[in-house]
Amino acid sequence: MAEGIAKQSEDYSRWYTDVVLKAELADYSPVKGSMVIRPYGYGLWENMRDKLDQRFKETGHVNAYFPMLIPESFMHKEAEHVEGFSPELAVVTHGGGKKLEEPLVLRPTSETIIWDMYRKWIQSHRDLPILINQWANVIRWEMRTRLFLRTTEFLWQEGHTAHATAEEAEEETRRMLDVYVDFAETEMAVPVIKGIKTEREKFAGAVRTYCIESLMGDKKALQAGTSHDLGQNFAKAFDVTYQSETGQREFVWATSWGVSTRLVGALVMAHGDDDGIIMPPRLAPIQTVIVPIYKKDDERTATVAEAHRVGKILKDAGIRAHVDDRDNFKPGWKYAEWELKGVPLRLEIGPKDLEKKSVFSARRDIREKMGFPVDGIVDAVNDRLETIQKALFDKAVQFRADNTHRVEDWNQFKDVLENKGGFLYAHWDGSTETEEAIQEETKATIRAIPLDDDFEDGVCVFSGKPSKRRVLFAKAY
Amino acid sequence: MAEGIAKQSEDYSRWYTDVVLKAELADYSPVKGSMVIRPYGYGLWENMRDKLDQRFKETGHVNAYFPMLIPESFMHKEAEHVEGFSPELAVVTHGGGKKLEEPLVLRPTSETIIWDMYRKWIQSHRDLPILINQWANVIRWEMRTRLFLRTTEFLWQEGHTAHATAEEAEEETRRMLDVYVDFAETEMAVPVIKGIKTEREKFAGAVRTYCIESLMGDKKALQAGTSHDLGQNFAKAFDVTYQSETGQREFVWATSWGVSTRLVGALVMAHGDDDGIIMPPRLAPIQTVIVPIYKKDDERTATVAEAHRVGKILKDAGIRAHVDDRDNFKPGWKYAEWELKGVPLRLEIGPKDLEKKSVFSARRDIREKMGFPVDGIVDAVNDRLETIQKALFDKAVQFRADNTHRVEDWNQFKDVLENKGGFLYAHWDGSTETEEAIQEETKATIRAIPLDDDFEDGVCVFSGKPSKRRVLFAKAY
């Protein structure tokens, strides 16, 4: 257990906060509910952003930037949207020393300002589709905040697309959901369940919200991304029509989809242990740290030089390597710090390694140690990093399997939820009333109606009414 | 002259706005003073950002993210800072449906919130230097706004560094100024003058502000970037001290430096002509556009296929190529559109080119046309792009030389400024009083006290008092 960090088994919530602060991913800001993303945390977010951005561009999207300030009246144009977001708005009432004629809100999401612009940009079917993404900060006034998981300001991307047909919009919604699945599983090494949100949980203004749900180390669920089919709701609210090939004026079809810095929290909680974070190599800001080991001055000179020589070989090969040549810390202290920060692979170079032209390595995830020759080190390190990436994903899949339960009745539902936690697959009668009653009694919510073929006749665990399929329940972040 | 675009010689200001809107770099937003950066403009900004970010990282900086919301009281802690920025603040008074206890301002710049955090992070000389940069949006309530050049919200980067000594801070300030010079000249192909701002023009809270000044096509100056030595002003305002190696508590030394989306406007005005933008190849979102030329259907099939084949060869080689295979526009219409958008090199492929296995090319800048074989096209295109990049820079250097004047007395000053414009090198007595009087009478400001060796005894053009060197005057954006 790392110094000053709670054990997961004793206080998971404090473990999370301790790790985020001590690993210097983030810090509290003087404004309640806001946070500072420190360089190590931002480095992780930059890697996430680059991997997502590449996928967005490969699927034909371009980036743009829309204003942060939105006329308050815009929020009222779509009935469900205003209901969902009004309680979370921050309002600018003064600018340049004067009271504004109309208050401006800070974007909690950008559908309204973007669809106001789309009205100007879309005339004909030839202007469609529009496939725009935006990287931006958003503000949602939250009562209970937690670093990365729920903050008043957060960073995210929000895709906003416009289409000529309902089919195209639905296809886009599903395509981007699959992009998120691929990102979460390939880059974050976090397996996810794809599903549809219930009417109660869907995005305010959407026809249908798809989501990916992941399981954290404390067996609670976390929504990692959402993709919304907005139908013609925003086109109608903002009067956005196009002339079809046959000359008709038609309302445009819309989607929006987003993931946020919340994913940093998901990554910490999906892989971390009592010693700190475990970064998946593909996203780790530092993939391997090289620590020279020495006692005497001449040993220091030689091992530090070799550490930098090896570091350069690795960096030249595109590996994110860091040499920790600080003289004021002992190796054991350095090991603990890099374990806390979750660097996937540690390399040690001592006087004996110099003689043997070898390095000693230690995996962060399973602590496996082995030596290998400096000759061929690029392949050896890349190989180890790939192994770690796969091992993290496999372990998370196994953890989820071990913590997924099919429950048949209400007593079993409560018993499993209380004593085991995790994902519960149970029959539900499809009513919002039942959904609310279950949450009230157990704090569990319907995370998703999964996109799989798991149909079977059954009865709702709560109401006993007939049901055609199981849905995914869990306590969630 | 492109359709719907004013001629530069008739109305430069309208030309600029026409070009920015018609080339789809940006659009007006419904909130006065705010703008939307459209995908083509954002693509340019992304390229600028990447080239700058690479230089920041090469000089040892890391990125982080600080909150957009700042307690209003923070702005008051540094006396000059509050005086400079108070008139431009946007204020959030309500959040989550309630009036806030203390109003929050939207960051106009982040010194205050960052130095409040640095107080927590800096204890010892071992914590220094801190070399952090942030990419963010900022809000400054502006009365007169122009697309990219002055908008209520803009995107920028702001570096904020902390050092143990005055010398280190000054060295950092100058280093980052040189990074901006290198970026402007190498990537934007815009030559700049390095200098120091006068007391009147310096950043609110700085000890010394360095700047780079460029000359636009209408012979007005534009400040393209600033780098501030903040001395200990913010350390004292936020009580940020460190323990030195000898155990003393010392105030920390600071710098900050930034460039913004204003550079997009600078690029447009530095290189554009009556037909539109001319993008420097190193930053162009599209470096070369390929237009198939055909009349009959079979010609269409063949030339479009060849255009895509050539496009793929270029893209695989890392060239940002785009194939314009739209069937509903004639080639001439396409040429005009891509000229407006400033694509540096156009390639045309017609039936005859297919026979000869060649392509026809046209440079955007000097309209030079030539054919070359498809075999070896990657080298040919790269070579042409490098030639264009250099030609744009050389042309801008020549334009600046042609529009730089040494003026000796007040009548000549007014005459040159009125009838020729451009950069005026003139003697100045060093007083704010004279500086203000000159601006009042002529609208010219001191752009910079240049960082060159141009010392000579003379007398101030306005007051006749003695002067040791000339300074740079111009009308400016």
Interface residues (C-beta under 8 A of the other chain):
Chain A: D27 S29 P30 V31 S34 M35 V36 I37 R38 P39 Y42 G43 W45 E46 V62 N63 A64 Y65 F66 P67 M68 L69 I70 P71 F74 S86 P87 E88 L89 A90 V91 V92 T93 H94 G95 G96 G97 P103 L104 L106 I113 D116 M117 K120 W121 R126 I132 A136 N137 I139 W141 E142 M143 T152 E153 L155 N328
Chain B: D27 S29 P30 V31 S34 M35 V36 I37 R38 P39 Y42 G43 W45 E46 V62 N63 A64 Y65 F66 P67 M68 L69 I70 P71 F74 S86 P87 E88 L89 A90 V91 V92 T93 H94 G95 G96 G97 P103 L104 L106 I113 D116 M117 K120 W121 R126 I132 A136 N137 I139 W141 E142 M143 T152 E153 L155 N328
